[in-house]
Structure formats: C-alpha cells, structure tokens
C-alpha cells in the first residue's frame, strides 16, 4: 500500500465527489503526477507523470469533447469512489477495486 498515492487518489475523489457517476459514459482525465505535485509529493510527480485517473462524470462539462472507443481501457480498475485507474496503479495503491467495464463509446471531456 502506498499512503501518498492513496492520499492523491482520495483528494481527486473528494474534488469530484459531487460530479461522479460510476456508470457514466462521460469521462474527464486528471493527471496523477500533477495532483501529486500540488500536494507536495514530488517523488510521485515523477513516477506518475502523464498517468491519468479517469473520472466518470454525471454529465458533460463545458469545453471540447471527443468520442473515444471504450475498448481502449484494457486492464483498468475502478474504485468504490467511481474513479478509474490503470490496473497497476490500483495494485500499487492497495485500495479495494474491481475490473472496469467501459461503455463501447465514451465521451472524453477536456475542461
């Protein structure tokens, strides 16, 4: 279990708590490395640079939107909070998770 990683993931979950819908086809990417840097975890910044948490949103947000193929999310895991991460991140966190089953088509939001 990585306490610092868990803190970063929990903060992202708290930040989007009211906007998350675990079964949604609208998604938003949040860079783990950037969030870790904001929280002062510089070692995580390097380790998770350009690794995203996928936040499934209740609805689309303002900004650019792109349709993507949900089948690209192979070996991704979903936490009880609804957040989705690559499988290796879920394992490193030690938090309870399950396999992520994406919709065939997703709408990626760029806010």
Secondary structure, DSSP 4 states (H G I P E B T S, - for coil): --HHHHHHHHHHHHHTGGGB-TT-SEEEEEEHHHHHHHTT-HHHHHHTTT-EEEEEESS--SSEEEEEEGGG-TTEEEETTS-EEEHHHHHHH---EEE----SEEEEEE-
